[in-house]
Amino acid sequence: MGCASSSSRPRTSKTSTSLRLLLEVPSAFRAATHMSEADRKIMRKAFASMRKAREQQDEPLFQRHDLTFHEAVLRGAGNERIVEAVAKTRSQMHARGLSTTATRTLDDIFEVHERIFDAIEAEDPHAAARAVHDHLVGTLRLLVQQSAGEEIPYDPPITPWLDVSNLLG
């Protein structure tokens, strides 16, 4: 009853990962122009710490600062319930032993976060949303494949606001 079969693990991972995508992309869009200075300082400190952890090749430290970085972006959007929902989803994924560092280097992971950081610092909501979208779709594809134990396709949920927001901006 409480056990998930191995065939249900990819579906569960897809659900969890899709939730992150649906919550974090519009949050990054909003955070780019609405983030408080306090949250911006936390994001900057987390990003600098990620850079240092990357240079030291300290994966656990990098992961901790990655969590803080994403939390700061989410808080910058101003919705605490989204912060809590994403934290719960990340925790569930972590409990399943899913990690992208098994298939990507810290340099690769840092690089995608740099795009997010630069877009938010530039207060460019379109670039911030696109950077988070690209980061999460890449990450989520890897995690779904890890969860399945084989390469399976991951079709992200439709995120029409990325295209619509370009028309509005």
GIQUIQUI-V129344 format. One line per field, one symbol per residue. psi: psi as a letter, one per 40 degrees, with the letter a starting at -180 (. if undefined). burial: # if it has 24 or more other C-alpha atoms within 12 Angstrom, else .. A space follows every 10 residues. Layout:
# GIQUIQUI-V129344
psi = ???
burial = ???
This chain:
# GIQUIQUI-V129344
psi = deihiddedd dddddddddd dddddddddd ddeehidddd dddddddddd dddddefgdd dddddddddd ddddddefhd dddddddddd dddddeehhe edeiiddddd dddddddddd defgdddddd dddddddddd ddddddddei hiihhiihgd dddddddd.
burial = ........## .######### ########## #####...## .###.##### #.##....#. .##.###### #########. .##.###.## ..#....### #....#..## .######### #.######## ########## ########.. ...#.#..#. .#.......
